[in-house]
Amino acid sequence: MAGVWLGLACLLRQECALLWLVWMVVAPREEAERRGLVRWLPKGAAIPFLALVSWSALRWFLFGRLLPISYSVKALPMAVDLTYGLDYLLGDLALLGSGLLALAAVLLVLGTSARPVDRVIGWGFLVYALYVVVVGGDFIAWSRFFVPAVPLGLWSAAVLVQRWQIKPLALGLLCVVLQWPAALPDQDLRSRGARFLDHQVFEERWSLIGRWAGEHAPEGTRLGTSPIGAIAWYSGIEVLDLLGLVHGHSLGLEPDLERVKVKGHHRSATNWMLEERPHWILLGNGMRVDGRLEINPWEVDLYQSAKFQDDYRRIEIDLGQGPPLDLFVRRDLPDPGRVR
């Protein structure tokens, strides 16, 4: 059954292949010691492999690539990615505590009395956490990249609590002590309610922009912006991705490590965007900061280019609620509806 569950996991998230590899390495060793079989593979080991091959074949057929475009576009020099990844791990200490769970996993796999399943789970968490650090982590709050592996880390910690027979009071005091990262500087520990409101504001704004674009964009209109899925979803128009996470036109470009500090946003397909000449261009995520448009660092080259300034004019759109939308429209095209 383990092969079936891992196969389903690999269909949902291909990073689960890391746990499959751990299972292939660790579980056979346990079986070999118990049964005397040197090259025995776990039963059902081919199921996750077939799931991964199916995804890879589909991606190759659709996009001509074995790995997602976003993986290559977001990749930075190893030292830079490790710096981002370690910062991501440190920032997570006061949220999910993945670093502390990793310590529990290390103690678990180094123990002599660990069961085979515990070793697989412990090593699985460690390998997954290492993968997150190596790729540089993520830029969104609440450590979403660590979330899929948290149950493995909690399992490791629970096994240690049971093995060491830690009393509830001592465990509670330990949890309080382990909250020390919350006192570190630059830790954004706003409440979940505040985070939810942040998300709600962006979601409502982008869905509002998308609905307006769907109602007022002439047929065939193309919008150039960062890859904001809600705008494309609600508008139904073609969105050209400046970062290249969808179209891949920023592959091979040198990352801007000086101005851009947001992981995954270091490459911008500026020249490609100008060559495509989208009808409309949306900058600054469609938001206003302190009542004015604020250009994102990865949009500066596009905004400051002479061709952009010559070919586009800026107008304000009344969306019916919230601040007006700053939209850049090609000079040879008429104004869309609801211009202020």
N, C-alpha and C positions, 0 to 999 in steps of 0.2 A: 504493500500500500504506500510505502514511502515514495517509491518511484512515481506513482500516480499523482500524489499530492505535489511533489516537486515539479512534475510535468505541468500541472495546472498553474502552479506558481510561476513557472517560466513563461507560460502563455500570458499571464497578467503583467508580470514585471520581469524583463529578461535579466535584470541584475540578480535574480534568484539563481541564475546559473552559478554564481559564486558559492552558494550553499550546496548546490549539486556537486561541484568540484570537491568541496570539503568532504561531502558524503562519500564520494568515490575514493578519496585518499585515506580518510580516517576509518570509515566503516570496514573496508576490506582488511585493514591491518588488524582490527579487532577480531574479525572473523577468522583471519589466518591464524592468529594466536589460539583461538578456541577450537578450530576445526582442522588446523594443519594444512590448509589450502593456501598456496603462495599467491596465486593469481586469480583469486575468486572475486567476482564483481557482485555488488549487491543486486538482488532480484529487482527487476524493473528499471535498471540503470539506463536503459536505452530510451525510456519514455521522455524524460526531460531533454535528452539529446535530440530526439525527433521534433519536440516542440521548438527548440532553438533553431534547428535547421529549417523548419517551416517558416518561422519568422524571417530568418536571414534570406531565404529564397524569395519570399514575398517582397522584402525590401529591395533586393537586387532587381527583381522584375519591375517594380514601380519606380525606383529611384536610382538604380545602377550602383548601389552601395550596400556593403555588408553591415556597417555601423550607421546609427542615426547621424544625420547632418549636424544636428546640434552638438553631438559629442566632439566632432572635429572643430567646429566653429568656436566652441567655448574653450578648447584646449589652449593652455599657455605653456611657456617654458617650465620644465619640471620644478625648478627652484621656486618660481612664482606660484605655481599651483600648490606646492607644499605649504608655502606661507599662507595662502588663502585657506587651505584645508585645516591647518593647525589653528588659525584664528577662528574658523568655523567650529572646530572641536571645543576650543576654549569658551566661545560664546554659548555653546550648548550645555556647559557644565551646570548652569543654573536653570536650565529648561528641562531637558530630558536626562541630563547627566550621563551621556553616552560614554564619556571618558571613565567615569566611575563604574559603569556597567562593564566596560572593557577590562578594568582591573579585576572585577569579579570573574569575568570569563577567563582571564589569565590564571587566576588562582584555581579555578575549576579544572582547566585542562592540565595544569601541572600536578594536580593531586593524583595520588596513586589509586584512590578508591572510586574514581569517576566511572560511571557506566558508559558504554559505547555511545548511547544516545546523547548523554550529557557532553561528551567530548565533541560530537558532531555539532551540537548546538553552540557550545562555547567557541569552537574554532570558526563556526559559521559567522558568529557575531564579530569576532576579531577581524576576519578577512573582509567582511562587508564594511566595517568601520574604517579599516585601512584603505579600502577602495574609495570611500567618500573623501577621505583626507587627500589621497593622491590626485583625485580629479579636481580638487580645489573647493569642494563644498558648494554652497549655493548662496543666493542673495536674499531669499525670502525668509521672513521671520518664522520662528517655531521649528526650526531644524527639520524641515520636511524630508531631507535626504536620509536622515537617521531613522525616521519613523518606521519604515518597513522592517528594520532589524531590531527595534526595541523589545518586542516579545522575546527574542532570543537572549538579549541581555538580562531582561527581568527573570527569565528562567534560570540563567546562570547564577544570579544573585539569590534567588529563592532556594536553589539547591545548597548554596553555601550557608544560608540562614538555617536551613534544616539540619545540615551536617554539623554545624558548630553549635546548634541548639541555643541560638541567641534569644534572650528573653525579649518580650514585646517592649518593655520599658527601655532596655538598652538599645533596641533597634530604633525606637523613636528618637532617642537622644542622638544616635548616630546619624539619622536622617537630618536632624536639626543642624548638627555640626557640619554635615556635608553641604549645607547651603551657603558656605563661605564664599563661593564664586559670585553670589548676588551682590557682595560688597565691593567687587572689583570695579575700577573705573570703566566708563564707556560701555557698561552693560545695559542694554535697552530692555528693561524688565517691566514694561507697561502691562497692565492687566489684560486678560483675555478679552474683556469687554472693550477696551480701547483698541486692541488689535482688530476685533470684529468690526468696530465702527470704521476703522481705516479701510478694511476690505470692502465694507458696504458702500462707502463713499466712492471708491474707484469703480466698483461693479455698477452702481447706479449711474455714474457719470458715463462710463463706456457704453453701457446698454442704451442710454439716452442718445449718445452720439450715433450709435449704430442704427437706431430706429429713425433718427432724423435723416441719416444718409440714405437709408433704404427708401424713404419717402420722397426725397428731393434729388437724388442722383439720377441723371439720365442713363438710359441703358448703355452699357459698355464702359461706364465710369470706372477708373482705377484710382485707388487711394494709396499713396505712399506713406508709411509710418513705421513705428516699431511694431513687433509682432504681438498685437493686442487682440486676442481671440474673440473677446466679446463684441468688438466693433465689426469684425468680419461676420460673426454669427448673426447678429441682429440686423445688419445691413444687407447681407447677401451679395455685396459687390466684391470685386477682386481687390485684395489688399497686397501691395508690394512690401516686402519685409526689408527694412533698412539694415537690420542686424544680420540678415542672411541665415537665420535659424530655420527658415522654411524653404527659401529658394536656393540657399547655398552659395550665393554669389560673393560672399566674403571669405570663402575658403582660400587659403594661401596668402591672405593679406596680413601684414604685420600688425600685431595688437598694439593699441595705444595704451601703454602702461603708465604714462605720465598723467594724463588728464582723467582717464576713466578708472574708477575704483570699484565699480559694481561688477561682480563676477558674472561672466557670460555676455558682457556688453562691450568688450574691448575691440571688436572688429565691426566696421560699418562699410557697407557696399555703396559708398557715396557716388562714385563714378557710374556704377551700374544704374543707380536710381536716377541720376541726371540723364543718362542715355535713354532710359525707358520713358521719360517725360510723362509721369502720371498726371491725370487731370487735376487731382487735388493732392496736397501734402499736409499731413498733420504732425506737428512737432510738440514737444513738451508733454507727451502723454495725453494731450487734450485737456490738460488741467491749467489752472492759474495758481500762482504762489503769491500771496499778499496782493492779489488783485492784478497781477501782470503775468504774461507768458514768460516762462523760464526754460530756455533751451537746454536740453540734456547734453552732457559732455560728448556723448557719441553722435550727436547731431550737429555739433559746432561746425565741422568741415563742410557739411551740406549747406547749412544756413549761411555761412560766410562766403561760399563760392560765388564768383561773379555770374556764372550761368544761372544759378538759382535766383539771385537778385534780379537778373534781367528777365527771366522767364516767368516769375511768379509774383503775385501781389497778395497782400495780406488783407483779409476781411474779417469782420466779426459776425458770428451767427447767433441769433437768439434761439436758444433751445427750449424756451418756455419755462425753464426753471434752472436755478443755479447761475453761475457766471457765464458770460458769452463764450462761444467757442472761437478760438483763433484758427482760421483755416487759410491755407495758402493755395490760391487758385491760379491756374495758368492764365497769362495775360490775354491769350487769344480766345478765351472761353467766357461766356456770360456768368454773372453772379448766380449762385444757387438761391433757393428760396429762403426767406426769413433772415435776410441780411439786415443788420442794425444800421 
